[in-house]
Amino acid sequence: MLKTMLFCVIIVGIAVLLLSVRVLLKKNGRFVKTHVSQSKAMRERGVTCVQSQEYAMRHKSPYAVKE
């Protein structure tokens, strides 16, 4: 049991280290932005975040005409 736990901790540690290589080794290293609203290519195509679309649909405009 102890050997298995130690093995798992080592594997997870190696995985975290490999995922953070860019952040650790670059001078101003940052994680890659993966959110739709932060991607320049997606914005150029007009693709937006579902959460932003939902907020825009639910948000009442102060300029809206009451019917």
WOTADA-V759284 format. One record per backbone hydrogen bond with DSSP energy under -1.0 kcal/mol. NH is the residue of the N-H (numbers start at 1). CO is the residue of the C=O. Records with the same first field share a line. If there is no record, write none. Layout:
NH=CO, CO
This chain:
5=1
6=2
7=3
8=4
9=5
10=6
11=7
12=8
13=9
14=10
15=11
16=12
17=13
18=14
19=15
20=16
24=20
25=21
26=22
29=26
38=35
39=36
43=39
44=40
45=41
47=42
53=49
54=50
55=51
56=52
57=53
58=54
59=55
64=61
